[in-house]
Amino acid sequence: MPVAIITGASKGLGRALAEALAARGWDLVLDARTADVLQETVAGLRGYGTRVTAVPGDVTDAGHRSELVAAARRLGGVDLLVSNASALGAEPLVRLDALPLEGLRWALEVNVVAALGLVQEALPLLRASEAGAVITVSSDAAAEAYETWGGYGASKAALDHVAAVLGEEEPGLRVWAVDPGDMATDLYAAAVPDDDDPRPAPASVVPAFLRLLDERPASGRYGAPALLEGWR
């Protein structure tokens, strides 16, 4: 069975993607900082009959990243690495003139440095896979200028560039940066707590990710709404 590592997998998009892959027979290594919530997610996946390993911890910790890859190796390797764990830099979001620099450093550490560190750790197994792929979860804030989203958007723009270069350097892999669009997640609620407008559930964009895995287009940046529109 193929094996995927998914970071930030206890809630939101990470959990929805884990459920979809488990339904397809994937074995999973799941990461999140909150151990009890992650264990609840794993318990909910047991009915699919696949092997699911929970590795709670912080992706900024190099030792934790090694544990994730070691767990995947025990399952047979790494066919897919999804960097979904994210940090905002400030909760709620603030304008750049008020953004704590430590918050910006933290967003860069989680969203870029840790994501690259995990790729580096997993690369030998990804290269050995017949269909190795990396997905980095981006944001429209990486490409558009939205007030208060500057720090987070800058970190996601940096991640997009890392993904683009990785795709050039690793032609045997598929490297996709995916902008999922608006979603109702804890991250968005923390970013803009006063916004009560309804947003789509994370599960609604998962078919876009599955399309990438099914069709394996060239490495690059993709928007989930456009991928979903292609099916209609």
C-alpha positions as CSV (number, residue, x, y, z in Angstrom):
1,M,0.0,0.0,0.0
2,P,1.2,3.6,-0.6
3,V,2.3,5.6,2.4
4,A,1.7,9.2,3.1
5,I,3.0,11.6,5.8
6,I,0.5,14.4,6.6
7,T,1.4,17.2,9.0
8,G,-1.2,19.2,10.9
9,A,-3.5,16.1,10.5
10,S,-5.6,16.2,13.6
11,K,-8.2,18.8,12.3
12,G,-9.3,20.6,9.2
13,L,-7.8,19.9,5.8
14,G,-5.2,17.5,7.2
15,R,-7.8,15.3,8.8
16,A,-10.1,15.5,5.8
17,L,-7.3,14.5,3.5
18,A,-6.2,11.7,5.8
19,E,-9.8,10.3,5.8
20,A,-9.9,10.4,2.0
21,L,-6.6,8.6,1.6
22,A,-7.5,6.0,4.2
23,A,-10.6,5.3,2.2
24,R,-8.4,4.6,-0.8
25,G,-6.3,2.2,1.1
26,W,-3.3,4.4,2.0
27,D,-1.2,3.8,5.0
28,L,-0.7,7.0,7.0
29,V,1.8,8.7,9.3
30,L,0.0,11.7,10.9
31,D,1.4,14.6,12.8
32,A,-0.1,17.2,15.1
33,R,1.0,19.1,18.3
34,T,-2.0,18.0,20.4
35,A,-1.6,14.3,21.2
36,D,-5.2,13.6,22.4
37,V,-6.8,15.3,19.4
38,L,-4.5,13.4,17.1
39,Q,-5.4,10.1,18.7
40,E,-9.1,10.9,18.2
41,T,-8.4,11.4,14.5
42,V,-6.5,8.1,14.3
43,A,-9.4,6.3,16.2
44,G,-11.8,7.6,13.6
45,L,-9.7,6.1,10.8
46,R,-9.5,2.6,12.1
47,G,-12.6,1.5,10.3
48,Y,-10.8,1.8,6.9
49,G,-8.6,-1.1,7.7
50,T,-5.3,0.7,6.9
51,R,-2.3,1.2,9.1
52,V,-2.3,4.6,10.7
53,T,0.6,5.8,12.9
54,A,0.2,8.9,15.1
55,V,3.4,10.8,15.9
56,P,2.5,13.8,18.0
57,G,5.0,16.6,18.1
58,D,6.2,19.9,16.6
59,V,7.4,20.0,13.0
60,T,10.0,22.6,13.9
61,D,11.8,20.0,16.0
62,A,14.3,18.1,13.8
63,G,14.0,15.0,16.0
64,H,10.3,14.9,15.5
65,R,10.7,15.2,11.7
66,S,13.1,12.2,11.9
67,E,10.5,10.3,13.9
68,L,7.9,10.9,11.2
69,V,10.1,9.6,8.4
70,A,11.2,6.6,10.5
71,A,7.5,5.7,11.1
72,A,6.8,5.9,7.4
73,R,9.9,3.7,6.7
74,R,8.5,1.1,9.0
75,L,5.3,1.1,6.9
76,G,7.2,0.7,3.7
77,G,8.5,4.1,2.6
78,V,7.1,7.5,1.6
79,D,5.0,8.0,-1.5
80,L,3.4,11.3,-0.5
81,L,4.5,14.0,1.9
82,V,1.9,16.7,2.7
83,S,3.1,19.8,4.5
84,N,-0.1,21.1,5.9
85,A,0.9,22.3,9.4
86,S,0.9,26.1,9.5
87,A,1.3,29.1,11.8
88,L,-0.2,32.6,11.3
89,G,2.5,34.7,13.1
90,A,-0.2,36.6,15.1
91,E,-3.6,35.6,16.3
92,P,-5.7,37.4,15.3
93,L,-3.9,38.8,12.4
94,V,-2.5,42.3,12.5
95,R,-1.2,44.9,10.1
96,L,2.5,44.8,9.3
97,D,3.2,47.8,11.5
98,A,2.1,45.8,14.5
99,L,3.3,42.4,13.5
100,P,5.6,41.0,16.2
101,L,8.9,40.0,14.5
102,E,9.1,36.9,16.7
103,G,5.7,36.0,15.3
104,L,6.9,36.4,11.7
105,R,10.0,34.3,12.5
106,W,7.7,31.6,13.9
107,A,5.5,31.6,10.8
108,L,8.6,31.2,8.6
109,E,10.0,28.5,10.9
110,V,6.8,26.4,10.8
111,N,5.6,27.2,7.2
112,V,8.9,27.1,5.4
113,V,11.9,25.9,7.4
114,A,10.1,22.9,8.9
115,A,8.5,22.0,5.6
116,L,11.8,22.0,3.8
117,G,13.5,20.1,6.7
118,L,10.9,17.3,6.4
119,V,11.4,17.1,2.7
120,Q,15.1,16.8,3.2
121,E,14.5,14.0,5.7
122,A,12.1,12.2,3.4
123,L,13.8,12.7,0.1
124,P,15.6,9.3,-0.1
125,L,12.3,7.5,0.4
126,L,10.4,9.8,-1.9
127,R,13.0,9.2,-4.6
128,A,12.8,5.4,-4.1
129,S,9.0,5.5,-4.6
130,E,7.5,4.8,-8.0
131,A,5.2,7.8,-7.7
132,G,6.8,10.1,-5.1
133,A,5.0,13.3,-4.6
134,V,5.2,16.4,-2.3
135,I,2.2,18.7,-1.6
136,T,2.7,22.0,0.1
137,V,-0.5,23.7,1.3
138,S,-0.4,27.3,0.1
139,S,-2.8,30.2,0.3
140,D,-4.2,32.9,-1.9
141,A,-2.5,35.3,0.6
142,A,0.8,34.1,-1.0
143,A,-0.1,35.6,-4.3
144,E,-2.5,38.5,-3.4
145,A,-2.1,41.5,-1.0
146,Y,-4.7,41.3,1.8
147,E,-4.6,43.7,4.7
148,T,-3.3,42.0,7.9
149,W,-2.2,38.9,6.0
150,G,1.3,40.1,5.2
151,G,3.4,37.9,7.5
152,Y,1.4,34.7,6.8
153,G,1.3,35.5,3.1
154,A,5.0,36.1,3.0
155,S,5.7,32.8,4.6
156,K,3.4,31.0,2.2
157,A,5.0,32.8,-0.8
158,A,8.4,31.6,0.4
159,L,7.0,28.1,0.6
160,D,5.6,28.3,-2.9
161,H,9.1,29.2,-4.2
162,V,10.7,26.4,-2.3
163,A,8.2,24.0,-3.8
164,A,8.8,25.5,-7.3
165,V,12.6,25.0,-7.0
166,L,12.2,21.6,-5.5
167,G,10.1,20.6,-8.6
168,E,13.0,21.7,-10.8
169,E,15.7,20.0,-8.8
170,E,13.7,16.7,-8.4
171,P,12.3,15.9,-11.9
172,G,11.5,12.4,-10.8
173,L,9.0,13.6,-8.2
174,R,5.8,15.6,-8.5
175,V,5.9,18.7,-6.3
176,W,2.6,20.6,-6.1
177,A,1.9,23.8,-4.1
178,V,-1.9,23.8,-3.6
179,D,-4.0,26.8,-2.7
180,P,-7.1,25.3,-1.2
181,G,-9.1,28.5,-1.2
182,D,-11.5,29.6,1.6
183,M,-12.2,27.0,4.2
184,A,-13.8,26.8,7.6
185,T,-10.8,25.9,9.8
186,D,-9.5,26.7,13.2
187,L,-6.6,28.5,11.6
188,Y,-9.0,30.9,9.8
189,A,-11.1,31.4,12.9
190,A,-7.9,32.3,14.8
191,A,-6.8,34.7,12.1
192,V,-10.1,36.6,11.7
193,P,-12.3,35.7,14.8
194,D,-14.9,38.4,14.0
195,D,-15.7,37.0,10.5
196,D,-18.9,35.1,10.8
197,D,-19.4,34.5,7.0
198,P,-19.9,30.8,6.3
199,R,-17.1,29.0,4.5
200,P,-16.8,25.6,2.8
201,A,-15.8,22.6,4.9
202,P,-12.3,21.4,4.3
203,A,-13.6,18.1,3.0
204,S,-15.1,20.0,0.0
205,V,-11.7,20.7,-1.5
206,V,-10.2,17.3,-0.9
207,P,-11.3,16.0,-4.4
208,A,-8.9,18.6,-5.9
209,F,-6.0,17.0,-4.0
210,L,-7.1,13.6,-5.1
211,R,-7.2,14.7,-8.7
212,L,-3.6,15.7,-8.5
213,L,-2.7,12.2,-7.2
214,D,-4.8,10.5,-9.9
215,E,-3.7,12.6,-12.9
216,R,-0.2,13.5,-11.8
217,P,0.2,16.8,-13.7
218,A,3.5,18.6,-13.9
219,S,5.0,20.0,-10.8
220,G,3.7,23.5,-10.1
221,R,1.2,25.7,-8.2
222,Y,-2.5,24.8,-8.4
223,G,-5.7,26.3,-7.1
224,A,-8.2,23.8,-5.7
225,P,-11.2,25.8,-7.1
226,A,-9.8,25.5,-10.6
227,L,-9.1,21.8,-10.2
228,L,-12.6,21.2,-9.0
229,E,-14.1,23.3,-11.8
230,G,-12.3,21.0,-14.3
231,W,-14.5,18.2,-13.2
232,R,-17.8,20.0,-13.9
